[in-house]
Amino acid sequence: MRKAAALAAVAAVAAAAAIAVRQRLREARRWARVAAVLSDLQERCVAPAARLLQVSDAMDVEMRAGLASEDGSKLKMLVTYVDSLPSGDEKGLFYALDLGGTNFRVLRVQLGGKEQRVIKQESVGVSIPQHLMSRSSHELFDFIAAALAKFVASEGEDYHLPEGTQRELGFTFSFPVKQTSISSGTLIKWTKGFAIEEMVGKDIVAELNEAIKRQGLVMKVSTLVNDTVGTLAAGRYVDNDTMVAVILGTGTNAAYIEHGDAIPKWHAPLPKSGDMVINMEWGNFKSAHLPLTEFDQALDAESLNPGEQVYGVALDIQFMRS
């Protein structure tokens, strides 16, 4: 009886081992197929140095064309009217509004110069209801201004506004804009799911200032930048050698400091600094040398503006997540 039980136990162990071996073989074959797929994808995604140099040269050509004339290139190469950046010496109370997608953020910061830098900082994020992204500019900016007014009302005693001055607002607007001054600019087109057509060609700062007035808030927009220029300014605040900023998020872009005499389309007097920050809007970049796969092409075909943001879609974090 004991021998039979022992034999049964051995048989059971052998059967279990056989099952385990079969499972491992199946898993090994499955992982081999996965490895083959990944290896094939890696080969198609590889970008040799020579290919990258071709992309770099193609972008350089487009950059020069964009600096030479309006609409002369796939790259907008927008003049930002920002001819100087933070040095770290700044002192006082500053407000900022960052509208870059389906959320916006309002922020206040007390700066104390090089010795104290950021004394105190507070911010709050707000989600934009989807229906406001395609309704009217009046409704969208009233919603934003109401959130801004609520945030200003919560300002504590730790923040100090110099006597005789009013609160000023830096406005980060991360959509293609043709700036006409440091504090004004007309919307070129919406991206990131917004579709308020009546706003195209209008001054976005004027729209926001009017909405702020309707809230009874004593504040005005003093500076208009996009998120990439804002990132460049933040980098320069902590490191005076910062020259370029790149955004990789819901969309991609770059901004850099250009010599004023290298911008033929700039017909006004050169700024005192001799430099000008350029907003490239490089999501529009397109070249036969870009190492695009069928996946990039499929994502572009399903995007809001097929064929118009090929480079942007290829680098867009939201598509990488999906």
C-alpha positions in Angstrom: 0.0 0.0 0.0 2.8 2.3 1.0 4.6 1.4 -2.2 1.5 2.2 -4.3 1.1 5.5 -2.6 4.8 6.3 -3.2 4.5 5.4 -6.8 1.4 7.5 -7.1 3.2 10.4 -5.5 6.2 10.0 -7.9 3.8 9.9 -10.8 2.0 13.0 -9.6 5.3 14.8 -9.3 6.4 13.7 -12.7 3.1 14.8 -14.2 3.4 18.2 -12.5 7.0 18.6 -13.7 5.9 17.7 -17.3 3.1 20.4 -17.1 5.6 22.9 -15.7 8.0 22.1 -18.5 5.3 22.5 -21.2 4.2 25.8 -19.6 7.8 27.1 -19.6 8.3 26.1 -23.2 5.2 27.9 -24.2 6.3 31.0 -22.2 9.7 30.8 -23.8 8.2 30.6 -27.3 5.9 33.5 -26.5 8.7 35.6 -25.1 10.8 34.7 -28.1 8.1 36.1 -30.4 7.9 39.2 -28.2 11.7 39.6 -28.4 11.5 39.3 -32.2 8.8 41.9 -32.4 10.8 44.3 -30.2 14.0 43.7 -32.2 12.2 44.5 -35.4 10.7 47.6 -33.9 14.1 48.7 -32.6 15.6 48.3 -36.1 12.8 50.4 -37.7 13.1 53.1 -35.0 16.9 53.4 -35.1 18.3 56.8 -36.1 22.0 56.6 -37.1 24.1 59.6 -36.6 24.3 60.3 -40.3 20.5 60.4 -40.5 20.3 62.7 -37.5 22.7 65.1 -39.2 20.5 65.2 -42.2 17.5 66.0 -40.0 19.6 68.7 -38.3 20.6 70.2 -41.6 17.0 70.2 -42.8 15.9 72.0 -39.7 18.6 74.6 -40.0 17.4 75.4 -43.5 13.9 75.8 -42.3 15.0 77.9 -39.4 16.9 80.4 -41.6 13.9 80.6 -44.0 11.5 81.2 -41.1 13.8 84.0 -39.8 14.0 85.6 -43.2 10.3 86.1 -43.9 6.8 85.4 -42.6 5.3 82.2 -44.0 8.6 81.4 -45.6 9.0 78.1 -43.7 7.3 75.2 -42.1 8.7 76.7 -38.8 7.0 79.9 -37.8 10.1 81.2 -36.0 8.0 83.7 -34.1 9.5 86.9 -32.8 8.5 87.1 -29.1 9.4 90.7 -28.3 11.3 89.2 -25.3 14.8 90.8 -25.6 15.9 90.2 -22.0 15.5 87.4 -19.5 15.6 87.2 -15.7 18.9 87.6 -13.9 18.0 86.5 -10.4 18.0 90.1 -9.1 14.2 90.4 -9.3 12.3 91.4 -6.2 8.6 91.8 -5.5 5.2 90.1 -5.8 4.5 88.5 -9.2 1.4 86.6 -10.6 1.3 84.2 -13.5 -1.4 82.4 -15.4 -0.4 79.3 -17.5 -2.9 78.2 -20.1 -1.4 75.3 -22.0 -4.0 72.7 -22.5 -7.0 71.2 -20.8 -5.8 72.6 -17.5 -4.5 75.9 -16.5 -2.6 77.1 -13.4 -2.4 80.3 -11.5 0.6 81.2 -9.4 1.9 83.9 -7.2 5.5 84.2 -6.0 7.4 86.6 -3.8 11.0 87.1 -5.0 13.8 88.4 -2.8 16.6 89.0 -5.3 19.8 86.9 -5.4 20.1 86.6 -1.7 16.7 85.2 -0.9 15.5 84.1 -4.4 12.0 82.6 -4.0 10.7 83.6 -0.6 7.2 82.1 -1.0 5.2 80.5 -3.8 1.7 79.2 -4.1 -0.3 77.9 -7.1 -3.5 76.1 -7.9 -4.5 74.1 -11.0 -7.9 74.2 -12.6 -9.4 71.8 -15.2 -11.3 73.4 -18.1 -14.7 71.8 -18.8 -14.6 70.2 -22.2 -17.6 72.2 -23.5 -15.8 75.5 -22.9 -13.0 74.4 -25.3 -15.4 74.8 -28.3 -18.0 77.4 -27.1 -17.0 81.1 -27.1 -14.0 83.1 -26.1 -16.2 85.1 -23.7 -17.2 82.0 -21.8 -13.7 80.5 -21.7 -12.0 83.6 -20.5 -14.7 84.4 -18.0 -14.2 81.0 -16.5 -10.4 81.6 -16.3 -10.7 85.1 -14.9 -13.1 83.9 -12.2 -10.6 81.3 -11.0 -7.9 84.0 -11.1 -10.0 86.4 -9.0 -10.7 83.6 -6.4 -7.0 82.9 -6.2 -6.0 86.6 -5.7 -8.6 86.9 -3.0 -6.8 84.2 -1.0 -3.5 86.2 -0.9 -2.0 86.1 2.6 -0.1 88.7 4.6 3.2 87.0 3.7 2.9 88.6 0.2 3.8 92.3 -0.2 2.7 94.5 -3.1 4.8 97.7 -3.4 2.7 100.7 -2.4 1.2 102.6 -5.3 1.4 99.7 -7.7 -1.2 97.3 -9.0 -0.9 93.6 -9.5 0.5 92.6 -12.9 0.1 89.2 -14.5 2.4 87.2 -16.7 0.3 85.2 -19.2 1.7 82.0 -20.5 -0.4 81.0 -23.5 0.9 77.8 -25.2 -0.7 78.0 -28.6 0.6 79.6 -31.8 0.4 83.3 -31.5 1.7 86.2 -33.7 2.9 88.7 -31.1 2.6 92.4 -31.8 4.3 93.5 -28.6 5.5 92.1 -25.3 1.9 92.2 -24.0 -0.3 91.5 -27.0 -0.6 88.9 -29.7 -3.2 87.4 -32.1 -4.1 83.8 -32.1 -2.9 82.0 -35.3 -4.7 78.7 -34.6 -5.9 76.5 -31.8 -4.3 73.1 -31.0 -4.6 70.5 -28.2 -8.4 70.0 -28.7 -9.5 73.7 -28.6 -11.8 74.8 -31.4 -13.1 78.4 -30.7 -12.8 79.7 -34.3 -14.1 83.2 -33.4 -10.8 83.7 -31.5 -8.5 83.1 -34.4 -6.9 86.4 -35.5 -7.9 88.2 -32.2 -5.7 89.6 -29.5 -5.8 87.0 -26.7 -4.5 89.5 -24.1 -7.3 91.9 -24.8 -9.8 89.1 -24.3 -8.3 88.2 -21.0 -8.0 91.8 -19.7 -11.7 92.3 -20.5 -12.6 89.2 -18.6 -10.5 90.3 -15.6 -12.3 93.7 -15.7 -15.7 91.9 -15.7 -14.6 90.2 -12.4 -13.9 93.5 -10.8 -10.2 92.6 -10.4 -7.6 95.4 -10.5 -4.9 93.6 -12.5 -3.6 93.7 -16.0 -1.5 91.4 -18.3 2.0 92.9 -18.5 3.7 90.1 -20.4 2.7 87.4 -22.9 4.8 84.4 -23.5 4.3 80.7 -24.4 5.3 77.8 -22.2 8.6 77.3 -24.0 9.7 80.9 -23.6 8.6 80.7 -20.0 10.7 77.6 -19.5 13.7 79.5 -21.1 13.1 82.4 -18.6 13.0 80.0 -15.7 16.2 78.3 -16.8 17.9 81.7 -17.2 16.7 82.7 -13.7 18.8 79.9 -12.1 21.6 79.6 -14.7 22.8 82.6 -16.7 24.3 80.3 -19.4 20.9 78.9 -20.4 20.3 79.6 -24.1 17.7 77.1 -25.3 14.5 75.5 -23.9 12.6 72.5 -25.2 9.2 71.3 -24.2 8.2 67.6 -24.4 4.7 67.2 -23.2 1.2 67.5 -24.7 2.9 68.9 -27.8 6.5 69.8 -28.3 8.3 73.1 -29.0 11.6 74.9 -28.6 12.7 78.5 -28.0 16.2 80.0 -28.0 18.1 83.3 -27.9 18.9 84.7 -31.4 21.1 87.6 -32.4 18.9 90.5 -33.5 20.8 91.0 -36.8 20.2 87.4 -37.8 16.4 88.0 -38.1 15.9 89.6 -41.6 12.1 89.8 -41.1 12.6 92.0 -38.0 12.3 95.6 -39.3 12.1 97.5 -36.1 15.2 98.9 -34.3 17.3 96.3 -32.7 16.7 95.9 -28.9 19.4 97.3 -26.5 20.4 93.8 -25.6 21.0 93.0 -29.3 19.2 89.7 -28.8 15.7 88.4 -29.3 14.0 85.2 -28.0 12.6 83.2 -30.9 9.6 80.8 -30.5 10.2 78.1 -33.1 6.9 76.3 -33.1 8.8 73.3 -34.4 5.9 70.9 -34.1 5.2 71.8 -37.8 8.6 70.6 -38.9 8.6 68.0 -41.6 11.4 66.4 -43.6 11.9 63.4 -45.7 14.9 62.5 -43.4 12.7 62.1 -40.3 12.9 58.5 -39.2 9.1 57.9 -39.1 7.6 54.4 -38.6 4.2 53.2 -39.7 3.1 53.9 -36.1 4.1 57.6 -36.4 2.2 57.8 -39.6 -0.9 56.1 -38.1 -0.9 58.5 -35.2 -0.6 61.5 -37.5 -3.5 60.2 -39.6 -5.6 60.0 -36.4 -4.5 63.4 -35.0 -6.7 66.6 -35.2 -4.6 68.1 -38.0 -3.1 65.3 -40.1 0.1 66.2 -41.9 0.5 69.6 -40.1 2.2 68.5 -36.9 4.2 65.4 -37.9 7.2 66.2 -35.8 5.0 67.2 -32.9 2.9 64.0 -33.0 6.1 61.9 -33.2 7.4 63.4 -30.0 4.0 64.0 -28.2 3.9 62.4 -24.7 0.1 61.9 -24.8 0.5 59.6 -27.9 3.5 57.8 -26.3 1.2 57.0 -23.3 -1.6 55.8 -25.4 
